[in-house]
Amino acid sequence: MKQLLLDIKPPAPPTLQNFVVGRNAEAIASLQALVNDAAQSHFIYLWGEKGCGKSHLLSACKAIGMRIADDVHLLGSDAQIALFNEYNQLKEAGETLIVAGLHAPNQMGLRDDLATRLAWGLVYQLHPLNDEAKAQALKQHAAERGMKLPDDVTDYCLRYLRRDLPTLMTTLDALDEWSLISKKPVTVPMLKKLLQFNLEF
């Protein structure tokens, strides 16, 4: 088995600073304010479709010790009651909570009392990135790995690959590793070869 070179850099962990903002500037500003104890609310609810950045933001907040509740749309009755009670306890103690779900609080069939609590704080719909922002995210990810990413490779990724950011990032990581192993620069032909190789296996 081929050994990867030692200078392959692991991807940077999710942070609020390396989140590609796109149309989500207000939500990010509120999370930053919460981190800096300058928020107008101690409770933030984030919602949006898969691939809009919820996982990145929750991981970033959890890593700095913030309390998180994810996928509230999947909670059963007992878990909803537990979250309702936790919300009340945190509110009374002046602590914070970041919650995320697939839809707005009142659109998921949650208990009325829990949906009301979730809507009391700041509520933000997270919007997926457009192509320009995805290109920025790919270039930022490449830079973090010390990878030179030509514009035509970025354009090819956005035109021909699945368009969700995790798939694009995974492809970029594999391309970087192949580039380091082969000691050749990243090019569109290399990307095509990588994709063809994956199709064959």
ZITA-V88463 format. One record per backbone hydrogen bond with DSSP energy under -0.5 kcal/mol. NH is the residue of the N-H (numbers start at 0). CO is the residue of the C=O. Records with the same first field share a line. If there is no record, write none. Layout:
BEGIN
NH=CO ; CO
END
This chain:
BEGIN
7=4
20=18
23=20
27=23
28=24
29=25
30=26
31=27
32=28
33=29
34=30
35=31
36=33
37=32
38=32
43=96
44=121
45=98
46=123
47=100
51=48
56=52
57=53
58=54
59=55
60=56
61=57
62=58
63=59 ; 60
64=61
65=60
68=97
71=99
73=70
74=71
79=75
80=76
81=77
82=78
83=79
84=80
85=81
86=82
87=83
88=84
89=85
90=86
91=87
92=88
93=89 ; 90
94=89
96=41
97=66
98=43 ; 96
99=68
100=45
106=103
107=104
114=110
115=111
116=112
117=113
118=114
119=115 ; 116
120=116
121=42
123=44
125=46 ; 123
133=129
134=130
135=131
136=132
137=133
138=134
139=135
140=136
141=137
142=138
143=139
144=140
145=142
146=141
148=146
149=147
152=149
153=149
154=150
155=151
156=152
157=153
158=154
159=155
160=156
167=163
168=164
169=165
170=166
171=167
172=168
173=169
174=170
175=171
176=172
177=173
178=174
179=175
180=176
181=177
182=178
183=178
190=186
191=187
192=188
193=189
194=190
195=191
196=192
197=193
198=194
199=195
200=196
END
